[in-house]
Amino acid sequence: MKIIYLSIPSQGAIPTKKTYQFNAEYQTDDLDFAVGVSLFDQNDNMVFSAWNLNECPEDAVIGRDLFDEKDFIKAVKLGMELAKQGYNDVKYVDSTGLYETSC
């Protein structure tokens, strides 16, 4: 007599966590305070950057140095692309160790 075992998938499968990791690179001043940060994807493409505007406040205008609607759309599209690839979380790594990496 041959016994055959059947596997029936459960209705409520436990989702696995798939995290996409970005790398943060900081530009610091003489006192090691961040004056700028750039985030890079896993292909080393810069996907976001932000800089202090205290040296040139006249440049703090929408579309030049401030996060604007185009930046927002780029961020949403990147999130949608990562979701299509199965990612359901993101994090960044600060190789300098200067800043907290929890989001």
C-alpha positions as CSV (number, residue, x, y, z in Angstrom):
1,M,0.0,0.0,0.0
2,K,1.3,3.5,-1.0
3,I,0.4,6.5,1.1
4,I,0.2,9.9,-0.7
5,Y,0.2,13.1,1.4
6,L,-1.5,16.1,0.0
7,S,-0.5,19.6,0.9
8,I,-3.4,22.1,1.1
9,P,-2.3,25.8,1.2
10,S,-3.7,27.8,4.1
11,Q,-6.2,30.5,3.3
12,G,-4.3,33.1,5.4
13,A,-0.7,32.8,4.2
14,I,1.7,34.7,6.4
15,P,3.2,37.5,4.3
16,T,7.0,37.7,4.3
17,K,8.7,41.0,4.8
18,K,10.9,42.2,1.8
19,T,12.9,45.3,2.6
20,Y,14.5,47.5,0.1
21,Q,17.7,49.1,1.4
22,F,18.8,52.6,0.4
23,N,22.3,53.9,1.2
24,A,22.6,57.4,2.8
25,E,25.6,59.5,2.2
26,Y,26.0,62.6,4.3
27,Q,28.0,65.8,3.7
28,T,29.0,67.3,7.1
29,D,30.5,70.6,8.3
30,D,33.6,71.0,10.4
31,L,31.7,70.0,13.5
32,D,30.3,66.8,11.9
33,F,26.8,68.1,11.7
34,A,24.9,67.1,8.5
35,V,24.6,69.8,5.9
36,G,23.3,67.5,3.2
37,V,22.2,63.9,2.6
38,S,21.8,61.9,-0.5
39,L,20.0,58.5,-0.8
40,F,21.2,56.0,-3.3
41,D,19.3,52.9,-4.6
42,Q,20.9,49.5,-4.9
43,N,22.2,50.4,-8.4
44,D,24.0,53.4,-6.9
45,N,21.6,55.9,-8.5
46,M,20.9,58.9,-6.4
47,V,17.1,59.0,-5.8
48,F,16.8,61.8,-3.3
49,S,19.0,64.6,-1.8
50,A,18.4,67.3,0.7
51,W,20.7,70.1,1.8
52,N,20.7,72.9,4.4
53,L,19.8,76.2,2.9
54,N,21.2,78.4,5.6
55,E,24.1,79.7,3.4
56,C,21.8,80.8,0.5
57,P,18.3,81.3,1.8
58,E,17.3,83.2,-1.4
59,D,17.7,79.9,-3.2
60,A,15.0,78.2,-1.1
61,V,12.3,78.3,-3.7
62,I,9.9,75.6,-5.0
63,G,11.3,73.9,-8.0
64,R,14.9,74.7,-7.3
65,D,15.9,73.6,-3.8
66,L,12.7,72.7,-2.0
67,F,10.8,69.4,-2.4
68,D,8.2,70.1,-5.0
69,E,5.3,68.3,-6.8
70,K,7.7,66.7,-9.3
71,D,9.8,65.3,-6.5
72,F,6.7,64.0,-4.9
73,I,5.6,62.2,-8.1
74,K,9.1,60.7,-8.5
75,A,8.9,59.4,-4.9
76,V,5.4,57.9,-5.4
77,K,6.5,56.2,-8.7
78,L,9.6,54.8,-7.0
79,G,7.3,53.4,-4.3
80,M,5.0,51.9,-6.8
81,E,7.9,50.2,-8.7
82,L,9.3,48.8,-5.5
83,A,5.8,47.4,-4.6
84,K,5.6,45.7,-8.0
85,Q,8.9,44.0,-7.2
86,G,7.4,42.7,-4.0
87,Y,9.0,45.1,-1.5
88,N,6.8,46.0,1.4
89,D,9.3,48.0,3.5
90,V,12.2,50.3,3.0
91,K,15.2,51.4,5.2
92,Y,18.4,53.3,4.7
93,V,21.9,52.6,5.9
94,D,24.1,55.3,7.3
95,S,27.6,54.1,6.7
96,T,29.0,57.0,8.8
97,G,27.1,55.8,11.9
98,L,26.4,59.5,12.8
99,Y,22.7,59.3,12.5
100,E,19.8,57.0,13.6
101,T,18.7,54.7,10.8
102,S,15.1,54.0,11.9
103,C,12.3,55.5,9.8
